[in-house]
Amino acid sequence: MTPTRIFISSVQREFARDREHLRDYLRGDPLMRRFFEVFLFENVPASDR
């Protein structure tokens, strides 16, 4: 089964820590990581496009 990709985003900097905590929880929980793949825009290197 292919995991569902979850995009976690917010333009507000004060939620940066909350986004990281949510990402860590979903990746660290044995059941959640079987069904979900977390994507944070901050973790992607800048592109020239």
PQR file of N, CA, C, O and H, with PARSE charges and radii, in Angstrom:
ATOM      1  N   MET A   1       0.842  -1.176   0.000 -0.4000 1.5000
ATOM      2  CA  MET A   1       0.000   0.000   0.000 -0.0000 2.0000
ATOM      3  C   MET A   1       0.893   1.248   0.000  0.5500 1.7000
ATOM      4  O   MET A   1       1.828   1.346   0.795 -0.5500 1.4000
ATOM      5  N   THR A   2       0.606   2.175  -0.873 -0.4000 1.5000
ATOM      6  CA  THR A   2       1.368   3.419  -0.962 -0.0000 2.0000
ATOM      7  C   THR A   2       0.874   4.400   0.096  0.5500 1.7000
ATOM      8  O   THR A   2      -0.328   4.648   0.191 -0.5500 1.4000
ATOM      9  H   THR A   2      -0.153   2.096  -1.519  0.4000 1.0000
ATOM     10  N   PRO A   3       1.788   4.964   0.894 -0.5600 1.5000
ATOM     11  CA  PRO A   3       1.354   5.917   1.925  0.2800 2.0000
ATOM     12  C   PRO A   3       0.781   7.188   1.307  0.5500 1.7000
ATOM     13  O   PRO A   3       1.202   7.618   0.233 -0.5500 1.4000
ATOM     14  N   THR A   4      -0.170   7.771   1.992 -0.4000 1.5000
ATOM     15  CA  THR A   4      -0.739   9.050   1.593 -0.0000 2.0000
ATOM     16  C   THR A   4       0.247  10.141   1.960  0.5500 1.7000
ATOM     17  O   THR A   4       0.766  10.166   3.076 -0.5500 1.4000
ATOM     18  H   THR A   4      -0.512   7.422   2.865  0.4000 1.0000
ATOM     19  N   ARG A   5       0.502  11.034   1.035 -0.4000 1.5000
ATOM     20  CA  ARG A   5       1.461  12.110   1.275 -0.0000 2.0000
ATOM     21  C   ARG A   5       0.733  13.289   1.912  0.5500 1.7000
ATOM     22  O   ARG A   5      -0.282  13.757   1.396 -0.5500 1.4000
ATOM     23  H   ARG A   5       0.080  11.014   0.129  0.4000 1.0000
ATOM     24  N   ILE A   6       1.260  13.762   3.036 -0.4000 1.5000
ATOM     25  CA  ILE A   6       0.682  14.888   3.756 -0.0000 2.0000
ATOM     26  C   ILE A   6       1.623  16.079   3.641  0.5500 1.7000
ATOM     27  O   ILE A   6       2.806  15.988   3.970 -0.5500 1.4000
ATOM     28  H   ILE A   6       2.084  13.382   3.455  0.4000 1.0000
ATOM     29  N   PHE A   7       1.083  17.195   3.170 -0.4000 1.5000
ATOM     30  CA  PHE A   7       1.847  18.428   3.050 -0.0000 2.0000
ATOM     31  C   PHE A   7       1.476  19.322   4.225  0.5500 1.7000
ATOM     32  O   PHE A   7       0.320  19.722   4.364 -0.5500 1.4000
ATOM     33  H   PHE A   7       0.122  17.269   2.903  0.4000 1.0000
ATOM     34  N   ILE A   8       2.446  19.634   5.066 -0.4000 1.5000
ATOM     35  CA  ILE A   8       2.222  20.486   6.233 -0.0000 2.0000
ATOM     36  C   ILE A   8       2.826  21.846   5.930  0.5500 1.7000
ATOM     37  O   ILE A   8       4.026  21.963   5.678 -0.5500 1.4000
ATOM     38  H   ILE A   8       3.385  19.310   4.953  0.4000 1.0000
ATOM     39  N   SER A   9       1.980  22.883   5.956 -0.4000 1.5000
ATOM     40  CA  SER A   9       2.446  24.205   5.586 -0.0000 2.0000
ATOM     41  C   SER A   9       1.720  25.276   6.387  0.5500 1.7000
ATOM     42  O   SER A   9       0.588  25.092   6.835 -0.5500 1.4000
ATOM     43  H   SER A   9       1.005  22.789   6.161  0.4000 1.0000
ATOM     44  N   SER A  10       2.398  26.386   6.549 -0.4000 1.5000
ATOM     45  CA  SER A  10       1.823  27.578   7.150 -0.0000 2.0000
ATOM     46  C   SER A  10       2.745  28.738   6.824  0.5500 1.7000
ATOM     47  O   SER A  10       3.966  28.580   6.828 -0.5500 1.4000
ATOM     48  H   SER A  10       3.317  26.535   6.185  0.4000 1.0000
ATOM     49  N   VAL A  11       2.182  29.888   6.546 -0.4000 1.5000
ATOM     50  CA  VAL A  11       3.004  31.054   6.248 -0.0000 2.0000
ATOM     51  C   VAL A  11       3.435  31.771   7.522  0.5500 1.7000
ATOM     52  O   VAL A  11       4.236  32.705   7.473 -0.5500 1.4000
ATOM     53  H   VAL A  11       1.191  30.017   6.544  0.4000 1.0000
ATOM     54  N   GLN A  12       2.914  31.343   8.639 -0.4000 1.5000
ATOM     55  CA  GLN A  12       3.224  31.999   9.909 -0.0000 2.0000
ATOM     56  C   GLN A  12       4.419  31.320  10.575  0.5500 1.7000
ATOM     57  O   GLN A  12       4.405  30.117  10.838 -0.5500 1.4000
ATOM     58  H   GLN A  12       2.264  30.584   8.679  0.4000 1.0000
ATOM     59  N   ARG A  13       5.445  32.113  10.838 -0.4000 1.5000
ATOM     60  CA  ARG A  13       6.673  31.572  11.427 -0.0000 2.0000
ATOM     61  C   ARG A  13       6.465  30.998  12.827  0.5500 1.7000
ATOM     62  O   ARG A  13       7.174  30.076  13.230 -0.5500 1.4000
ATOM     63  H   ARG A  13       5.456  33.090  10.625  0.4000 1.0000
ATOM     64  N   GLU A  14       5.509  31.531  13.560 -0.4000 1.5000
ATOM     65  CA  GLU A  14       5.311  31.031  14.927 -0.0000 2.0000
ATOM     66  C   GLU A  14       4.813  29.591  14.966  0.5500 1.7000
ATOM     67  O   GLU A  14       4.815  28.972  16.030 -0.5500 1.4000
ATOM     68  H   GLU A  14       4.933  32.280  13.232  0.4000 1.0000
ATOM     69  N   PHE A  15       4.384  29.043  13.819 -0.4000 1.5000
ATOM     70  CA  PHE A  15       3.953  27.651  13.769 -0.0000 2.0000
ATOM     71  C   PHE A  15       5.052  26.714  13.281  0.5500 1.7000
ATOM     72  O   PHE A  15       4.804  25.522  13.107 -0.5500 1.4000
ATOM     73  H   PHE A  15       4.383  29.546  12.955  0.4000 1.0000
ATOM     74  N   ALA A  16       6.248  27.220  13.060 -0.4000 1.5000
ATOM     75  CA  ALA A  16       7.352  26.393  12.554 -0.0000 2.0000
ATOM     76  C   ALA A  16       7.635  25.214  13.492  0.5500 1.7000
ATOM     77  O   ALA A  16       7.806  24.084  13.034 -0.5500 1.4000
ATOM     78  H   ALA A  16       6.450  28.189  13.202  0.4000 1.0000
ATOM     79  N   ARG A  17       7.682  25.467  14.761 -0.4000 1.5000
ATOM     80  CA  ARG A  17       7.953  24.395  15.730 -0.0000 2.0000
ATOM     81  C   ARG A  17       6.809  23.374  15.750  0.5500 1.7000
ATOM     82  O   ARG A  17       7.043  22.172  15.876 -0.5500 1.4000
ATOM     83  H   ARG A  17       7.543  26.385  15.133  0.4000 1.0000
ATOM     84  N   ASP A  18       5.581  23.862  15.627 -0.4000 1.5000
ATOM     85  CA  ASP A  18       4.428  22.958  15.602 -0.0000 2.0000
ATOM     86  C   ASP A  18       4.457  22.049  14.370  0.5500 1.7000
ATOM     87  O   ASP A  18       4.135  20.865  14.460 -0.5500 1.4000
ATOM     88  H   ASP A  18       5.390  24.838  15.525  0.4000 1.0000
ATOM     89  N   ARG A  19       4.843  22.605  13.230 -0.4000 1.5000
ATOM     90  CA  ARG A  19       4.955  21.796  12.012 -0.0000 2.0000
ATOM     91  C   ARG A  19       6.014  20.710  12.182  0.5500 1.7000
ATOM     92  O   ARG A  19       5.810  19.568  11.769 -0.5500 1.4000
ATOM     93  H   ARG A  19       5.105  23.567  13.157  0.4000 1.0000
ATOM     94  N   GLU A  20       7.132  21.065  12.786 -0.4000 1.5000
ATOM     95  CA  GLU A  20       8.197  20.083  13.013 -0.0000 2.0000
ATOM     96  C   GLU A  20       7.760  18.994  13.987  0.5500 1.7000
ATOM     97  O   GLU A  20       8.062  17.818  13.782 -0.5500 1.4000
ATOM     98  H   GLU A  20       7.297  21.993  13.121  0.4000 1.0000
ATOM     99  N   HIS A  21       7.055  19.379  15.042 -0.4000 1.5000
ATOM    100  CA  HIS A  21       6.563  18.394  16.014 -0.0000 2.0000
ATOM    101  C   HIS A  21       5.565  17.436  15.361  0.5500 1.7000
ATOM    102  O   HIS A  21       5.600  16.230  15.604 -0.5500 1.4000
ATOM    103  H   HIS A  21       6.810  20.334  15.209  0.4000 1.0000
ATOM    104  N   LEU A  22       4.685  17.979  14.538 -0.4000 1.5000
ATOM    105  CA  LEU A  22       3.712  17.135  13.850 -0.0000 2.0000
ATOM    106  C   LEU A  22       4.416  16.177  12.888  0.5500 1.7000
ATOM    107  O   LEU A  22       4.075  14.996  12.821 -0.5500 1.4000
ATOM    108  H   LEU A  22       4.656  18.959  14.340  0.4000 1.0000
ATOM    109  N   ARG A  23       5.398  16.690  12.145 -0.4000 1.5000
ATOM    110  CA  ARG A  23       6.179  15.838  11.245 -0.0000 2.0000
ATOM    111  C   ARG A  23       6.874  14.716  12.018  0.5500 1.7000
ATOM    112  O   ARG A  23       6.818  13.554  11.616 -0.5500 1.4000
ATOM    113  H   ARG A  23       5.675  17.649  12.200  0.4000 1.0000
ATOM    114  N   ASP A  24       7.527  15.066  13.123 -0.4000 1.5000
ATOM    115  CA  ASP A  24       8.243  14.068  13.924 -0.0000 2.0000
ATOM    116  C   ASP A  24       7.300  13.028  14.506  0.5500 1.7000
ATOM    117  O   ASP A  24       7.634  11.844  14.567 -0.5500 1.4000
ATOM    118  H   ASP A  24       7.573  16.010  13.450  0.4000 1.0000
ATOM    119  N   TYR A  25       6.118  13.470  14.933 -0.4000 1.5000
ATOM    120  CA  TYR A  25       5.135  12.527  15.480 -0.0000 2.0000
ATOM    121  C   TYR A  25       4.682  11.538  14.408  0.5500 1.7000
ATOM    122  O   TYR A  25       4.669  10.329  14.636 -0.5500 1.4000
ATOM    123  H   TYR A  25       5.847  14.431  14.883  0.4000 1.0000
ATOM    124  N   LEU A  26       4.312  12.060  13.237 -0.4000 1.5000
ATOM    125  CA  LEU A  26       3.817  11.185  12.176 -0.0000 2.0000
ATOM    126  C   LEU A  26       4.897  10.234  11.675  0.5500 1.7000
ATOM    127  O   LEU A  26       4.598   9.087  11.343 -0.5500 1.4000
ATOM    128  H   LEU A  26       4.323  13.042  13.051  0.4000 1.0000
ATOM    129  N   ARG A  27       6.140  10.685  11.615 -0.4000 1.5000
ATOM    130  CA  ARG A  27       7.238   9.821  11.175 -0.0000 2.0000
ATOM    131  C   ARG A  27       7.656   8.824  12.255  0.5500 1.7000
ATOM    132  O   ARG A  27       8.132   7.733  11.942 -0.5500 1.4000
ATOM    133  H   ARG A  27       6.384  11.617  11.885  0.4000 1.0000
ATOM    134  N   GLY A  28       7.479   9.194  13.517 -0.4000 1.5000
ATOM    135  CA  GLY A  28       7.937   8.351  14.613 -0.0000 2.0000
ATOM    136  C   GLY A  28       6.933   7.317  15.073  0.5500 1.7000
ATOM    137  O   GLY A  28       7.323   6.301  15.648 -0.5500 1.4000
ATOM    138  H   GLY A  28       7.093  10.080  13.771  0.4000 1.0000
ATOM    139  N   ASP A  29       5.667   7.541  14.841 -0.4000 1.5000
ATOM    140  CA  ASP A  29       4.624   6.606  15.268 -0.0000 2.0000
ATOM    141  C   ASP A  29       4.583   5.417  14.301  0.5500 1.7000
ATOM    142  O   ASP A  29       4.425   5.608  13.095 -0.5500 1.4000
ATOM    143  H   ASP A  29       5.350   8.367  14.374  0.4000 1.0000
ATOM    144  N   PRO A  30       4.726   4.188  14.822 -0.5600 1.5000
ATOM    145  CA  PRO A  30       4.785   3.014  13.945  0.2800 2.0000
ATOM    146  C   PRO A  30       3.553   2.835  13.056  0.5500 1.7000
ATOM    147  O   PRO A  30       3.680   2.415  11.906 -0.5500 1.4000
ATOM    148  N   LEU A  31       2.386   3.143  13.567 -0.4000 1.5000
ATOM    149  CA  LEU A  31       1.171   2.984  12.776 -0.0000 2.0000
ATOM    150  C   LEU A  31       1.029   4.112  11.751  0.5500 1.7000
ATOM    151  O   LEU A  31       0.722   3.860  10.586 -0.5500 1.4000
ATOM    152  H   LEU A  31       2.283   3.484  14.501  0.4000 1.0000
ATOM    153  N   MET A  32       1.250   5.335  12.182 -0.4000 1.5000
ATOM    154  CA  MET A  32       1.077   6.485  11.293 -0.0000 2.0000
ATOM    155  C   MET A  32       2.049   6.463  10.115  0.5500 1.7000
ATOM    156  O   MET A  32       1.670   6.799   8.993 -0.5500 1.4000
ATOM    157  H   MET A  32       1.499   5.539  13.128  0.4000 1.0000
ATOM    158  N   ARG A  33       3.287   6.072  10.362 -0.4000 1.5000
ATOM    159  CA  ARG A  33       4.260   6.100   9.265 -0.0000 2.0000
ATOM    160  C   ARG A  33       3.982   5.027   8.219  0.5500 1.7000
ATOM    161  O   ARG A  33       4.506   5.105   7.108 -0.5500 1.4000
ATOM    162  H   ARG A  33       3.595   5.799  11.274  0.4000 1.0000
ATOM    163  N   ARG A  34       3.169   4.027   8.550 -0.4000 1.5000
ATOM    164  CA  ARG A  34       2.775   3.033   7.550 -0.0000 2.0000
ATOM    165  C   ARG A  34       1.789   3.614   6.551  0.5500 1.7000
ATOM    166  O   ARG A  34       1.735   3.171   5.404 -0.5500 1.4000
ATOM    167  H   ARG A  34       2.743   3.963   9.453  0.4000 1.0000
ATOM    168  N   PHE A  35       1.012   4.597   6.972 -0.4000 1.5000
ATOM    169  CA  PHE A  35      -0.052   5.126   6.129 -0.0000 2.0000
ATOM    170  C   PHE A  35       0.201   6.528   5.590  0.5500 1.7000
ATOM    171  O   PHE A  35      -0.454   6.950   4.636 -0.5500 1.4000
ATOM    172  H   PHE A  35       1.055   4.957   7.904  0.4000 1.0000
ATOM    173  N   PHE A  36       1.153   7.262   6.194 -0.4000 1.5000
ATOM    174  CA  PHE A  36       1.364   8.649   5.809 -0.0000 2.0000
ATOM    175  C   PHE A  36       2.838   8.957   5.581  0.5500 1.7000
ATOM    176  O   PHE A  36       3.708   8.479   6.309 -0.5500 1.4000
ATOM    177  H   PHE A  36       1.685   6.919   6.969  0.4000 1.0000
ATOM    178  N   GLU A  37       3.100   9.757   4.567 -0.4000 1.5000
ATOM    179  CA  GLU A  37       4.429  10.285   4.297 -0.0000 2.0000
ATOM    180  C   GLU A  37       4.326  11.799   4.435  0.5500 1.7000
ATOM    181  O   GLU A  37       3.496  12.428   3.778 -0.5500 1.4000
ATOM    182  H   GLU A  37       2.393  10.146   3.976  0.4000 1.0000
ATOM    183  N   VAL A  38       5.156  12.381   5.279 -0.4000 1.5000
ATOM    184  CA  VAL A  38       5.067  13.810   5.585 -0.0000 2.0000
ATOM    185  C   VAL A  38       6.016  14.602   4.694  0.5500 1.7000
ATOM    186  O   VAL A  38       7.160  14.206   4.472 -0.5500 1.4000
ATOM    187  H   VAL A  38       5.830  11.870   5.813  0.4000 1.0000
ATOM    188  N   PHE A  39       5.519  15.727   4.189 -0.4000 1.5000
ATOM    189  CA  PHE A  39       6.298  16.611   3.343 -0.0000 2.0000
ATOM    190  C   PHE A  39       6.226  18.023   3.910  0.5500 1.7000
ATOM    191  O   PHE A  39       5.146  18.604   4.018 -0.5500 1.4000
ATOM    192  H   PHE A  39       4.590  16.049   4.370  0.4000 1.0000
ATOM    193  N   LEU A  40       7.382  18.567   4.268 -0.4000 1.5000
ATOM    194  CA  LEU A  40       7.474  19.954   4.725 -0.0000 2.0000
ATOM    195  C   LEU A  40       8.240  20.744   3.673  0.5500 1.7000
ATOM    196  O   LEU A  40       9.328  20.344   3.259 -0.5500 1.4000
ATOM    197  H   LEU A  40       8.259  18.095   4.179  0.4000 1.0000
ATOM    198  N   PHE A  41       7.679  21.850   3.247 -0.4000 1.5000
ATOM    199  CA  PHE A  41       8.303  22.668   2.212 -0.0000 2.0000
ATOM    200  C   PHE A  41       9.666  23.186   2.670  0.5500 1.7000
ATOM    201  O   PHE A  41      10.562  23.359   1.844 -0.5500 1.4000
ATOM    202  H   PHE A  41       6.795  22.175   3.583  0.4000 1.0000
ATOM    203  N   GLU A  42       9.838  23.435   3.962 -0.4000 1.5000
ATOM    204  CA  GLU A  42      11.102  23.954   4.478 -0.0000 2.0000
ATOM    205  C   GLU A  42      12.265  22.988   4.282  0.5500 1.7000
ATOM    206  O   GLU A  42      13.423  23.406   4.270 -0.5500 1.4000
ATOM    207  H   GLU A  42       9.110  23.294   4.633  0.4000 1.0000
ATOM    208  N   ASN A  43      11.965  21.704   4.129 -0.4000 1.5000
ATOM    209  CA  ASN A  43      13.012  20.689   3.997 -0.0000 2.0000
ATOM    210  C   ASN A  43      13.503  20.505   2.566  0.5500 1.7000
ATOM    211  O   ASN A  43      14.429  19.730   2.323 -0.5500 1.4000
ATOM    212  H   ASN A  43      11.025  21.365   4.139  0.4000 1.0000
ATOM    213  N   VAL A  44      12.891  21.212   1.617 -0.4000 1.5000
ATOM    214  CA  VAL A  44      13.256  21.075   0.213 -0.0000 2.0000
ATOM    215  C   VAL A  44      14.236  22.191  -0.141  0.5500 1.7000
ATOM    216  O   VAL A  44      13.974  23.355   0.162 -0.5500 1.4000
ATOM    217  H   VAL A  44      12.139  21.841   1.815  0.4000 1.0000
ATOM    218  N   PRO A  45      15.354  21.859  -0.773 -0.5600 1.5000
ATOM    219  CA  PRO A  45      16.302  22.919  -1.145  0.2800 2.0000
ATOM    220  C   PRO A  45      15.686  23.866  -2.179  0.5500 1.7000
ATOM    221  O   PRO A  45      14.795  23.492  -2.941 -0.5500 1.4000
ATOM    222  N   ALA A  46      16.179  25.076  -2.178 -0.4000 1.5000
ATOM    223  CA  ALA A  46      15.680  26.077  -3.114 -0.0000 2.0000
ATOM    224  C   ALA A  46      15.979  25.650  -4.550  0.5500 1.7000
ATOM    225  O   ALA A  46      16.985  24.998  -4.829 -0.5500 1.4000
ATOM    226  H   ALA A  46      16.903  25.379  -1.559  0.4000 1.0000
ATOM    227  N   SER A  47      15.092  26.032  -5.437 -0.4000 1.5000
ATOM    228  CA  SER A  47      15.239  25.695  -6.841 -0.0000 2.0000
ATOM    229  C   SER A  47      15.331  26.971  -7.661  0.5500 1.7000
ATOM    230  O   SER A  47      14.809  28.014  -7.269 -0.5500 1.4000
ATOM    231  H   SER A  47      14.275  26.562  -5.211  0.4000 1.0000
ATOM    232  N   ASP A  48      15.999  26.877  -8.797 -0.4000 1.5000
ATOM    233  CA  ASP A  48      16.111  28.057  -9.645 -0.0000 2.0000
ATOM    234  C   ASP A  48      14.930  28.201 -10.595  0.5500 1.7000
ATOM    235  O   ASP A  48      14.949  29.061 -11.476 -0.5500 1.4000
ATOM    236  H   ASP A  48      16.424  26.030  -9.116  0.4000 1.0000
ATOM    237  N   ARG A  49      13.935  27.397 -10.435 -0.4000 1.5000
ATOM    238  CA  ARG A  49      12.734  27.463 -11.297 -0.0000 2.0000
ATOM    239  C   ARG A  49      11.655  28.293 -10.662  0.5500 1.7000
ATOM    240  O   ARG A  49      10.581  28.457 -11.241 -0.5500 1.4000
ATOM    241  H   ARG A  49      13.920  26.698  -9.720  0.4000 1.0000
TER
END
